[in-house]
Amino acid sequence: MDAQTQRKSQIFSRREIEGLIASGRSIVIVDQKVLKVDAWLPYHPGGDKAIKHMIGRDATDEVQRFHSTETLKLTNRYQIGRIEGPWLNFAPPIQGGKFRTQEELAGLSDEEYMEACSSEHESVSSASSAEQSPIFEPADHVSSSVRKRNAANIPRSSSASSVSSVGLDEPSAHTKMSVLDARTQQEIDLDKAKYPALDPQTQASIVRKYRELQQRIEAEDLYRCRYSSYGIECIRYGIALAMFVFLLRSGWYITSAFPLGFLWHQLAFTVHDAGHMGITHNFHADTTIAMLVANYLGGLSACWWKYNHNVHHLVTNSPEHDPDIEHMPFFAISHRFLGGLFSTYYERVMEYDAFAKIMLRYQNFTYYPIMMLGRFNLYRLGWIYILFNQGPKKGPAWWHRYFEFVGQVVFWTWYGYGVVYKTIPGGWNRFFFVLISHAITAPLHVQITLSHFAMSTSDLGVTESFPQKMLRTTMDVDCPQWLDFFHGGLQFQAIHHLFPRIPRHNLRRTQKLVQEFCDDVGIPYALYGFVDGNKVVIGKLADVGRQAAILAECQRTIAEGEFGH
């Protein structure tokens, strides 16, 4: 046995891995292999934060679902050993996990260490001791469109999440903590009653059946891209482009904005497919397609989207970590944002300031108007990503920044200069053309938020399996097959989160298999009609808005009681 093989066959104990992480090493478990990925962090095309959320965890399902077979083979170069038996996840450092150094662990016997691990796990998974508050009622849930099981038949779990933290230097801090913590506990209890237990045995059974489902999907060839479907897509794109050019050249300037906006709306689905390697399944080919379509035709950064989207897929609906639900001060889909959370993605506190206190009260009314302006925010985020060089500077994606920069120049040359400035006469014509062409893409932003805004934002702890978390935090939209082109595969978000590399034209065929899996393991599969789904989202926004108003009233009353006459 050579030295490299001997090194890879070394068995690591839990305490050894904890010591390595405490010393600053990035350790991830994949298929019983211990991977030390420090050297890969600056090279990872999907960004370093995606990996950081997997440190100390068994990331087998996450890694295998996101990467091709060829890429998975490359992980062997980072293997430093193996583990034996099931793995109990640590909370990663980026999520607040604490680790003891080798020196601190040296004084503990194996029995003491395992007892300490058990005690710490109970502490992390135990519910908040805060009593339920009579101030906030549990969030309303629309049940008519969701396939739910009788909660009495689903075993309860003792697992829960940590509660949001707030400062103690405000006169109303105690009241704020009590009402927010109580609400957190209420939502955790609702999830515990609705979903399978979080004990390792139950979750291991879910994972085993999920992997069997993966094998069945592969056997039914659902990962094979149907290029004929993209042929139909290209015809639709061509018609929209021809209508835009014809109307623009005919002097119907404002009217021409409609087919252009529709074209952007449709092209976003192809960018999403390519970003997940769902077209050719080749990293370089699909990434190039995504960058060409997003930057050169739409003015958006595909690489920013991938950096953002990978984190979203791993920590879905986590208020502290998921950038796709971090929209303060305009939106808050959880009461926990009212405590001023720190975003690990943006690396700053999302302040619940005076402006947010006004906006959140009316967020159910401002939702659709802001969605109509959502594309402008995507420009901003893409520019920040490209100009500040936030992507990988080494490795296979080193050149993406420069390719996207050229794409931005090309887009703003043909659209900003060639169309808006040179072709369309008059300031008002230009204003309404730009506004309408961007507002037409609003259904895309509604579709993206629709699948998550109404779902759970609770953290049920480190023992929750990947498939259960995805199904708990994501919903699907029910629609007739002839409308699939309008939703672009995003109506199957729950299925997509379970199997992100399945081409979107195969998601409807996959749906039946996922429904059977949910029935088998006892996980509710959330399925709403488009209208009902929108109602639930608006209801969720209104509910958090009411909580914001009530909290403000509580703070005012307490302040007057302590400092008034």
FIZA-393194 format. One line per 2 residues: number of its first residue (from 1); for each residue x, z, y of C-alpha. Coordinates in nm, 3 decimals. Layout:
NUM	X,Z,Y  ... $
REM end
This chain:
1	0.000,0.000,0.000  0.155,-0.108,0.335 $
3	0.164,0.119,0.640  -0.126,-0.053,0.815 $
5	-0.355,-0.028,0.513  -0.255,0.331,0.462 $
7	-0.331,0.407,0.826  -0.677,0.250,0.805 $
9	-0.761,0.442,0.488  -0.685,0.781,0.646 $
11	-0.987,1.011,0.632  -1.074,1.177,0.963 $
13	-1.268,1.501,0.988  -1.520,1.571,1.259 $
15	-1.291,1.818,1.431  -1.005,1.567,1.435 $
17	-1.226,1.308,1.603  -1.350,1.567,1.854 $
19	-0.989,1.653,1.938  -0.902,1.286,1.989 $
21	-1.196,1.237,2.225  -1.105,1.556,2.413 $
23	-0.756,1.411,2.467  -0.909,1.104,2.632 $
25	-0.928,0.866,2.336  -1.227,0.634,2.303 $
27	-1.344,0.679,1.944  -1.642,0.489,1.801 $
29	-1.774,0.497,1.443  -1.880,0.161,1.296 $
31	-1.971,0.123,0.929  -1.774,0.438,0.835 $
33	-1.467,0.303,1.018  -1.304,0.509,1.291 $
35	-1.222,0.276,1.580  -0.995,0.369,1.870 $
37	-1.101,0.119,2.135  -0.905,0.233,2.441 $
39	-0.708,-0.092,2.447  -1.028,-0.302,2.432 $
41	-1.210,-0.136,2.725  -1.064,-0.358,3.001 $
43	-1.108,-0.671,2.786  -1.466,-0.624,2.667 $
45	-1.673,-0.915,2.810  -1.982,-0.695,2.817 $
47	-1.816,-0.431,3.031  -1.654,-0.097,2.959 $
49	-1.965,0.114,3.022  -2.141,-0.030,2.719 $
51	-1.858,0.100,2.501  -1.839,0.434,2.680 $
53	-2.199,0.508,2.585  -2.101,0.474,2.219 $
55	-1.800,0.711,2.219  -1.842,0.982,1.957 $
57	-2.140,0.807,1.801  -2.210,0.606,1.491 $
59	-2.262,0.274,1.668  -2.300,0.063,1.354 $
61	-2.644,-0.075,1.438  -2.571,-0.130,1.805 $
63	-2.241,-0.310,1.741  -2.368,-0.523,1.454 $
65	-2.685,-0.631,1.635  -2.499,-0.743,1.946 $
67	-2.203,-0.927,1.796  -2.144,-1.227,1.574 $
69	-1.974,-1.202,1.236  -1.654,-1.345,1.383 $
71	-1.647,-1.081,1.657  -1.715,-0.801,1.411 $
73	-1.407,-0.901,1.214  -1.198,-0.841,1.527 $
75	-1.296,-0.473,1.528  -1.068,-0.418,1.229 $
77	-0.764,-0.434,1.455  -0.880,-0.111,1.625 $
79	-0.944,0.082,1.305  -0.734,0.398,1.267 $
81	-0.912,0.549,0.968  -1.244,0.625,0.803 $
83	-1.502,0.900,0.775  -1.676,1.025,0.464 $
85	-2.046,1.097,0.442  -2.311,1.085,0.716 $
87	-2.200,1.123,1.078  -2.365,1.358,1.327 $
89	-2.335,1.202,1.672  -2.163,1.362,1.966 $
91	-2.305,1.315,2.313  -2.057,1.071,2.475 $
93	-1.848,1.200,2.768  -2.024,0.959,3.006 $
95	-2.350,1.131,2.909  -2.213,1.479,2.968 $
97	-2.075,1.552,2.621  -1.817,1.831,2.605 $
99	-1.523,1.821,2.363  -1.266,2.080,2.258 $
101	-0.899,1.995,2.243  -0.687,2.018,1.928 $
103	-0.542,2.344,2.061  -0.887,2.495,2.110 $
105	-0.996,2.379,1.766  -0.684,2.506,1.591 $
107	-0.802,2.865,1.604  -1.127,2.791,1.421 $
109	-1.162,2.790,1.044  -1.366,2.513,0.882 $
111	-1.660,2.751,0.837  -1.643,2.867,1.198 $
113	-1.616,2.512,1.322  -1.918,2.390,1.127 $
115	-2.116,2.693,1.240  -2.016,2.621,1.600 $
117	-2.117,2.253,1.563  -2.452,2.355,1.420 $
119	-2.507,2.601,1.703  -2.410,2.347,1.969 $
121	-2.632,2.082,1.814  -2.925,2.322,1.821 $
123	-2.846,2.395,2.185  -2.834,2.028,2.281 $
125	-3.149,1.947,2.086  -3.355,2.250,2.180 $
127	-3.636,2.221,2.427  -3.623,2.364,2.773 $
129	-3.737,2.724,2.795  -3.935,2.646,3.105 $
131	-4.303,2.716,3.064  -4.547,2.435,3.116 $
133	-4.663,2.409,3.473  -5.029,2.393,3.572 $
135	-4.929,2.179,3.869  -4.859,1.856,3.687 $
137	-5.087,1.721,3.419  -4.945,1.504,3.137 $
139	-4.921,1.135,3.220  -5.225,0.928,3.135 $
141	-5.187,0.700,2.834  -5.397,0.391,2.767 $
143	-5.455,0.390,2.394  -5.695,0.106,2.338 $
145	-5.424,-0.158,2.327  -5.162,0.037,2.134 $
147	-5.139,0.067,1.759  -5.112,0.447,1.729 $
149	-5.118,0.680,1.436  -5.282,1.016,1.411 $
151	-5.035,1.257,1.571  -5.123,1.521,1.313 $
153	-4.977,1.302,1.040  -4.640,1.265,1.214 $
155	-4.402,1.556,1.158  -4.281,1.737,1.465 $
157	-3.920,1.774,1.559  -3.745,2.049,1.745 $
159	-3.533,1.800,1.933  -3.562,1.753,2.304 $
161	-3.354,1.650,2.596  -3.169,1.820,2.866 $
163	-3.369,1.852,3.184  -3.283,1.709,3.520 $
165	-3.064,1.921,3.738  -3.124,1.991,4.106 $
167	-2.938,2.181,4.371  -2.994,2.552,4.428 $
169	-2.926,2.553,4.800  -3.274,2.450,4.909 $
171	-3.550,2.700,4.984  -3.777,2.525,4.734 $
173	-3.517,2.466,4.462  -3.671,2.718,4.220 $
175	-4.013,2.560,4.255  -3.867,2.212,4.222 $
177	-3.686,2.305,3.904  -3.987,2.475,3.751 $
179	-4.229,2.189,3.807  -3.981,1.916,3.713 $
181	-3.855,2.098,3.407  -4.206,2.176,3.293 $
183	-4.304,1.812,3.327  -3.994,1.711,3.132 $
185	-4.096,1.946,2.852  -4.452,1.813,2.849 $
187	-4.331,1.457,2.802  -4.087,1.561,2.531 $
189	-4.366,1.738,2.346  -4.584,1.427,2.366 $
191	-4.306,1.217,2.212  -4.237,1.475,1.943 $
193	-4.601,1.464,1.841  -4.619,1.085,1.844 $
195	-4.295,0.980,1.673  -4.123,1.069,1.344 $
197	-3.915,1.385,1.320  -3.557,1.375,1.444 $
199	-3.397,1.555,1.152  -3.105,1.361,0.999 $
201	-3.288,1.285,0.676  -3.589,1.126,0.844 $
203	-3.377,0.924,1.084  -3.144,0.812,0.804 $
205	-3.445,0.678,0.614  -3.554,0.483,0.923 $
207	-3.204,0.338,0.963  -3.189,0.237,0.596 $
209	-3.521,0.051,0.618  -3.419,-0.104,0.949 $
211	-3.107,-0.247,0.786  -3.316,-0.377,0.499 $
213	-3.533,-0.550,0.759  -3.220,-0.704,0.909 $
215	-3.129,-0.847,0.568  -3.478,-0.987,0.526 $
217	-3.460,-1.154,0.867  -3.129,-1.313,0.775 $
219	-3.273,-1.429,0.442  -3.564,-1.596,0.622 $
221	-3.316,-1.777,0.850  -3.465,-1.636,1.169 $
223	-3.126,-1.630,1.341  -3.107,-2.008,1.323 $
225	-3.180,-2.163,1.661  -3.451,-2.429,1.665 $
227	-3.293,-2.685,1.897  -3.609,-2.894,1.893 $
229	-3.775,-2.610,2.085  -3.506,-2.637,2.351 $
231	-3.576,-3.009,2.366  -3.931,-2.923,2.471 $
233	-3.792,-2.671,2.721  -3.570,-2.940,2.875 $
235	-3.870,-3.171,2.917  -4.049,-2.891,3.103 $
237	-3.743,-2.833,3.321  -3.717,-3.205,3.393 $
239	-4.081,-3.231,3.500  -4.044,-2.933,3.736 $
241	-3.724,-3.077,3.885  -3.880,-3.422,3.932 $
243	-4.185,-3.274,4.105  -3.962,-3.072,4.336 $
245	-3.753,-3.373,4.437  -4.057,-3.600,4.477 $
247	-4.248,-3.354,4.697  -3.939,-3.275,4.902 $
249	-3.862,-3.641,4.969  -4.230,-3.704,5.047 $
251	-4.225,-3.448,5.325  -4.434,-3.188,5.139 $
253	-4.171,-2.928,5.211  -4.359,-2.606,5.154 $
255	-4.543,-2.748,4.853  -4.211,-2.848,4.696 $
257	-4.116,-2.479,4.684  -4.365,-2.421,4.402 $
259	-4.206,-2.642,4.133  -3.858,-2.521,4.237 $
261	-3.964,-2.158,4.193  -4.122,-2.244,3.859 $
263	-3.798,-2.414,3.750  -3.595,-2.101,3.838 $
265	-3.848,-1.888,3.654  -3.813,-2.099,3.339 $
267	-3.434,-2.132,3.356  -3.397,-1.753,3.358 $
269	-3.521,-1.746,2.999  -3.243,-1.982,2.890 $
271	-2.987,-1.763,3.068  -3.125,-1.464,2.880 $
273	-3.100,-1.650,2.547  -2.744,-1.763,2.613 $
275	-2.638,-1.420,2.740  -2.732,-1.280,2.399 $
277	-2.560,-1.566,2.214  -2.898,-1.682,2.089 $
279	-2.843,-2.056,2.132  -2.516,-2.164,1.969 $
281	-2.415,-1.811,1.854  -2.068,-1.888,1.990 $
283	-1.949,-1.654,2.264  -1.765,-1.911,2.475 $
285	-2.029,-2.184,2.442  -2.327,-1.960,2.515 $
287	-2.154,-1.778,2.801  -2.065,-2.110,2.963 $
289	-2.428,-2.224,2.932  -2.545,-1.898,3.088 $
291	-2.300,-1.924,3.380  -2.380,-2.290,3.447 $
293	-2.754,-2.239,3.453  -2.753,-1.903,3.635 $
295	-2.489,-1.972,3.902  -2.487,-2.346,3.961 $
297	-2.863,-2.399,3.938  -3.000,-2.058,4.035 $
299	-2.742,-1.874,4.245  -2.737,-1.571,4.013 $
301	-2.446,-1.411,3.828  -2.482,-1.431,3.450 $
303	-2.180,-1.205,3.402  -2.325,-0.935,3.626 $
305	-2.646,-0.963,3.427  -2.459,-0.922,3.098 $
307	-2.266,-0.617,3.225  -2.592,-0.461,3.342 $
309	-2.807,-0.574,3.051  -2.579,-0.449,2.775 $
311	-2.596,-0.097,2.913  -2.974,-0.129,2.942 $
313	-3.002,-0.224,2.576  -2.799,0.078,2.463 $
315	-2.954,0.352,2.680  -3.297,0.203,2.735 $
317	-3.520,0.394,2.978  -3.270,0.676,3.032 $
319	-3.315,0.777,3.398  -2.948,0.877,3.435 $
321	-2.795,0.579,3.257  -3.021,0.270,3.242 $
323	-2.972,0.050,3.553  -3.291,-0.143,3.477 $
325	-3.507,0.156,3.576  -3.286,0.286,3.857 $
327	-3.461,0.145,4.163  -3.456,0.435,4.404 $
329	-3.573,0.460,4.679  -3.836,0.194,4.607 $
331	-3.952,0.288,4.256  -3.936,0.590,4.026 $
333	-4.095,0.569,3.682  -4.011,0.930,3.596 $
335	-4.055,1.259,3.777  -3.689,1.327,3.701 $
337	-3.586,1.096,3.984  -3.747,1.344,4.221 $
339	-3.463,1.585,4.146  -3.190,1.352,4.274 $
341	-3.023,1.221,3.956  -2.665,1.099,3.923 $
343	-2.646,0.742,3.793  -2.359,0.692,3.549 $
345	-2.396,0.315,3.596  -2.377,0.307,3.975 $
347	-2.162,0.624,3.982  -2.357,0.784,4.265 $
349	-2.647,1.019,4.320  -2.983,0.845,4.355 $
351	-3.098,1.046,4.654  -3.457,1.153,4.684 $
353	-3.435,1.127,5.062  -3.693,1.100,5.337 $
355	-3.733,0.723,5.289  -3.783,0.763,4.913 $
357	-4.042,1.035,4.970  -4.247,0.786,5.170 $
359	-4.195,0.483,4.944  -4.266,0.659,4.614 $
361	-4.602,0.786,4.730  -4.723,0.427,4.762 $
363	-4.514,0.259,4.493  -4.820,0.149,4.295 $
365	-4.925,-0.053,4.602  -4.581,-0.193,4.687 $
367	-4.498,-0.291,4.328  -4.614,-0.654,4.338 $
369	-4.492,-0.731,4.694  -4.146,-0.599,4.605 $
371	-4.146,-0.796,4.279  -4.198,-1.110,4.489 $
373	-3.870,-1.032,4.666  -3.681,-0.930,4.352 $
375	-3.464,-1.242,4.338  -3.298,-1.153,4.668 $
377	-3.181,-0.827,4.514  -3.033,-1.019,4.221 $
379	-2.830,-1.226,4.467  -2.695,-0.906,4.622 $
381	-2.598,-0.750,4.290  -2.430,-1.070,4.173 $
383	-2.227,-1.104,4.493  -2.107,-0.744,4.467 $
385	-2.004,-0.801,4.106  -1.813,-1.122,4.181 $
387	-1.657,-1.035,4.517  -1.545,-0.687,4.414 $
389	-1.411,-0.815,4.081  -1.612,-0.569,3.870 $
391	-1.589,-0.774,3.551  -1.312,-0.790,3.289 $
393	-0.977,-0.889,3.441  -0.816,-0.959,3.104 $
395	-0.913,-1.095,2.767  -1.151,-1.381,2.679 $
397	-1.362,-1.335,2.994  -1.083,-1.324,3.255 $
399	-1.180,-1.666,3.397  -1.553,-1.601,3.426 $
401	-1.527,-1.456,3.775  -1.366,-1.774,3.912 $
403	-1.611,-2.000,3.731  -1.901,-1.803,3.877 $
405	-1.748,-1.803,4.224  -1.736,-2.184,4.216 $
407	-2.094,-2.180,4.089  -2.205,-1.975,4.389 $
409	-2.039,-2.223,4.624  -2.209,-2.514,4.447 $
411	-2.552,-2.346,4.455  -2.547,-2.249,4.821 $
413	-2.414,-2.595,4.908  -2.697,-2.785,4.741 $
415	-2.976,-2.534,4.805  -2.881,-2.351,5.122 $
417	-2.713,-2.637,5.306  -2.845,-2.953,5.140 $
419	-3.210,-2.856,5.092  -3.297,-2.575,5.334 $
421	-3.076,-2.667,5.629  -3.036,-3.045,5.612 $
423	-3.360,-3.162,5.450  -3.634,-2.927,5.572 $
425	-3.709,-2.948,5.944  -3.820,-2.654,6.155 $
427	-3.757,-2.282,6.126  -4.101,-2.189,5.994 $
429	-4.093,-2.460,5.729  -3.757,-2.329,5.612 $
431	-3.877,-1.970,5.617  -4.186,-2.036,5.407 $
433	-4.000,-2.268,5.171  -3.740,-1.999,5.095 $
435	-4.001,-1.725,5.070  -4.235,-1.916,4.839 $
437	-3.963,-2.058,4.613  -3.841,-1.703,4.553 $
439	-4.185,-1.540,4.532  -4.290,-1.782,4.255 $
441	-4.034,-1.612,4.028  -4.219,-1.277,4.062 $
443	-4.381,-1.302,3.714  -4.030,-1.286,3.567 $
445	-3.959,-0.955,3.740  -4.301,-0.821,3.647 $
447	-4.240,-0.923,3.285  -3.904,-0.745,3.272 $
449	-4.036,-0.420,3.419  -4.362,-0.441,3.227 $
451	-4.192,-0.385,2.894  -4.027,-0.058,3.000 $
453	-4.187,0.101,3.307  -4.487,0.227,3.109 $
455	-4.285,0.363,2.816  -4.115,0.693,2.746 $
457	-3.817,0.806,2.956  -3.749,1.119,2.751 $
459	-3.412,1.189,2.591  -3.478,1.313,2.239 $
461	-3.119,1.397,2.161  -2.826,1.259,1.964 $
463	-2.999,1.243,1.627  -3.256,0.980,1.726 $
465	-3.182,0.651,1.554  -3.130,0.322,1.734 $
467	-3.450,0.155,1.602  -3.671,0.452,1.687 $
469	-3.534,0.476,2.040  -3.587,0.106,2.100 $
471	-3.948,0.117,1.982  -4.016,0.437,2.176 $
473	-3.893,0.296,2.505  -4.009,-0.067,2.483 $
475	-4.344,-0.239,2.451  -4.454,-0.590,2.362 $
477	-4.712,-0.804,2.538  -4.984,-0.971,2.335 $
479	-5.056,-1.330,2.437  -5.174,-1.654,2.274 $
481	-4.902,-1.876,2.137  -4.967,-2.152,2.390 $
483	-4.864,-1.910,2.666  -4.526,-1.832,2.513 $
485	-4.358,-2.070,2.759  -4.482,-1.856,3.051 $
487	-4.340,-1.532,2.910  -4.023,-1.694,2.777 $
489	-3.982,-1.459,2.483  -3.981,-1.152,2.706 $
491	-4.327,-1.065,2.574  -4.149,-0.964,2.251 $
493	-3.917,-0.713,2.418  -3.948,-0.446,2.148 $
495	-3.854,-0.699,1.881  -3.580,-0.836,2.102 $
497	-3.435,-0.487,2.152  -3.422,-0.438,1.776 $
499	-3.264,-0.780,1.714  -3.122,-0.912,2.044 $
501	-2.952,-1.221,1.899  -3.264,-1.372,1.740 $
503	-3.351,-1.694,1.929  -3.665,-1.643,2.133 $
505	-3.854,-1.923,1.960  -3.832,-1.722,1.637 $
507	-3.951,-1.391,1.782  -4.319,-1.455,1.710 $
509	-4.236,-1.512,1.342  -4.030,-1.192,1.345 $
511	-4.315,-0.989,1.491  -4.504,-0.958,1.163 $
513	-4.194,-0.824,0.987  -4.139,-0.565,1.260 $
515	-4.502,-0.455,1.242  -4.465,-0.401,0.868 $
517	-4.147,-0.199,0.932  -4.326,0.019,1.189 $
519	-4.612,0.083,0.947  -4.365,0.178,0.676 $
521	-4.158,0.426,0.880  -4.440,0.569,1.091 $
523	-4.321,0.453,1.434  -4.599,0.337,1.670 $
525	-4.558,-0.025,1.778  -4.671,-0.056,2.141 $
527	-4.861,-0.380,2.197  -5.060,-0.443,2.516 $
529	-5.237,-0.741,2.661  -5.074,-0.870,2.981 $
531	-5.350,-0.736,3.203  -5.369,-0.401,3.023 $
533	-4.991,-0.370,3.035  -4.996,-0.420,3.410 $
535	-5.266,-0.155,3.442  -5.052,0.093,3.251 $
537	-4.748,0.022,3.470  -4.949,0.063,3.790 $
539	-5.097,0.384,3.646  -4.748,0.516,3.566 $
541	-4.626,0.440,3.918  -4.933,0.603,4.069 $
543	-4.884,0.910,3.848  -4.524,0.961,3.961 $
545	-4.634,0.896,4.318  -4.890,1.176,4.287 $
547	-4.622,1.405,4.148  -4.401,1.324,4.447 $
549	-4.686,1.411,4.685  -4.763,1.736,4.502 $
551	-4.398,1.837,4.492  -4.367,1.773,4.865 $
553	-4.673,1.991,4.927  -4.527,2.267,4.708 $
555	-4.201,2.255,4.900  -4.383,2.267,5.233 $
557	-4.595,2.562,5.124  -4.298,2.758,4.993 $
559	-4.098,2.688,5.307  -4.381,2.806,5.530 $
561	-4.430,3.112,5.314  -4.064,3.212,5.337 $
563	-3.980,3.103,5.688  -4.314,3.077,5.866 $
565	-4.513,3.345,6.039 $
REM end
